[in-house]
Amino acid sequence: MPNVLITGTSTGIGRAAAVELAKRGWRVFATMRNTAKSGSLVAALEAARARSQVEIGALDVTQPASIEEAVARTLTHCPGGLDAVVHNAGVAVGGAFEDLPDADLRRVMETNFFGVMALTRELLPAFRAQMRGRIVAVTSEAAFFGQPGNSIYSASKWAVEGWAEAIAYEVGQFGIEVILVEPGPYKTNIWESSERIRPADSPYRLWAQKLFLAADQHVETAAGDPADVGRVIANVLEARRPRFRNPVGPFSRINHVLRGKVPSRLLRRAISRYLGIP
């Protein structure tokens, strides 16, 4: 039975991936910052008749002690070795860059980027010792180009992709594979839970209000089911030779193709017109 550790499984894509892999016979170590919020995951697993396949545990990727404890706990229960890790935990904050508090900028980078690196570093000795392992990072179409009002989130995902490209050279000699899963818009809690910053005295306030309304409408009409991403994650984990980049959804695939082929000025103009912002 293959084993996988997944972060951020209380909702959305992480929950969908945990359920999909459990249904396929994987032993899933599903982690989240607060296990008191595991109710929806448990319900989904029970509905899929896969609850026995999943161990739920606490893991805050911004806390070194939590990472060490979670990895030690997971490896103890994997006598045959851990086959993969799925970096899914993520946060966001919306608003014009000039309005974003420094604490929020750092919080996003700590979770989305530094947390990925810290957990990977803790797992690499085990992967090297067994001469195998797959490191899957869930990034975003925001890693293809900057998105208005989403600068720090985009930056964090670009950072993960650059880091992943680089370490793939280093860890490949030990049989370790690095894989990126890049979803477009999907209906996950990150849209509702992310703070939106638009101070009353901000010169960007009107612009931000229009942007947030347009973004909500875009998600409402275009966002897909996170289960689709969960299936892609399961597929790349089970593929004999997975692709390095795996865009998910029509918007992500289109943006993947356009990356670097359309001048940035034209791209900004098209996106601004689509969103109805000046």
Summary of the structure (lengths in Angstrom):
residues: 278
radius of gyration: 18.7
end to end distance: 53.8
largest distance: 58.2
contacts: 929
relative contact order: 0.14
helix: 56%
strand: 15%
